[in-house]
Amino acid sequence: MAYDLATFASALAADPLLGLILALTLGATIVNGATDAPNAIATVVGSRAMRPTPAILMAAAGNFIGLVAITAVSSAVAKTIYHMVDFGGDAHAALVALAAAMVALIAWGAAAWYFGIPTSQSHSLIAGITGAAIALQGGLAGVNGTEWMKVLYGLVISTGLGFGTGWLFMRLIRPTCRHVNRQRGNRAFRLLQIGAGGGVAVLHGAQDGQKFLSLAMLGIMLGIDGAAADNAVFPLWLIVLVSLTMAFGTAVGGRKIIKSVGMDMVRMDQAQGFAACLSACFCIGLATFTGLPVSTTHTKTTAIMGVGAEKSPRNVKWGLARRMVLTWILTFPGCGLLAWAFTYVFLLVT
């Protein structure tokens, strides 16, 4: 079935719950834009390659371009999220559970943004829909273990590979450029870092944008057809809407996370900033085109840590890093339990 804008408008008039689902999904997308997307350009600002305002605008534009352009080529990440859980055959209950998951995600993400902690909205999303599905199905029957394993593979890419490639790229750059004039080298790496930072923003739009796109699409299908179709095609109007929403979140809320990641954790020069961005591009791009849901936050922060540790482990503020890791560890049970509880409450009052 075609899910054009006119069909959606007709379904919305018949069932206002569908509008609530879309609004909550877009709200969660804004939170993601404010908390996850700024990591793409944190080092660009921290190393003073760009000022905060133009860097944030570049990230917002990159998010939009990445989701619109890359989704046209590959929607592998969206399909992974789409098949990760099964909300059962009751369309109304499924919509309620999806709404509960989005409320939990927004609450968890807003708290992380307030405290300036770059928590993973990707993992919050996965935890939220998993907790809601468990509440709805009364157990693990609604969780697709095969798709969930991709989350674990993604953790390896975002942490181990992120740290390792950040360390390796910096280790290769340093001897290669040891005879280059320092001032000339800084100018070159400044431009290279801006380009790589823009690339991370584009890939973040594709990676994280597809996650929220898949949930918006799931809600629309449940509201219109009462069931999810395996071969659904994402309509262009929905892709553009999610893209604009994520870009808006980045534009209005990115400064806190930029300060935590780009300035507080590691002090970087232009070459180090480029190595961190290049590492993030490689890891996020690999995951996006193989359908692995990874955290942009995990990937970029561990890349930064790898780059800093290459020169000396003392260059990394490990206390802040431990604080981030603790938040990541708490995300799955914390956001999952919130979604589980919200699902029970919402089902009682609807």
Secondary structure, DSSP 8 states (H G I E B T S, - for coil): ----HHHHHHHHHH-HHHHHHHHHHHHHHHHHHHHTGGGGGHHHHHTTSS-HHHHHHHHHHHHHHHHHHHHHH--HHHHHHHTTB---S-HHHHHHHHHHHHHHHHHHHHHHHHTT----HHHHHHHHHHHHHHHHHTSGGGB-HHHHHHHHHHHIIIIIIHHHHHHHHHHHHHHHTTTS-HHHHHHHHHHHHHHHHHHHHHHHHHHHHHHHHHHHHHHHHHHHHSS--TT----HHHHHHHHHHHHHHHHHH-HHHHIIIIIIIB---HHHHHHHHHHHHHHHHHHHHHT----HHHHHHHHHHHHHHHH-GGGB-HHHHHHHHHHHHHHHHHHHHHHHHHHHHHHHH-
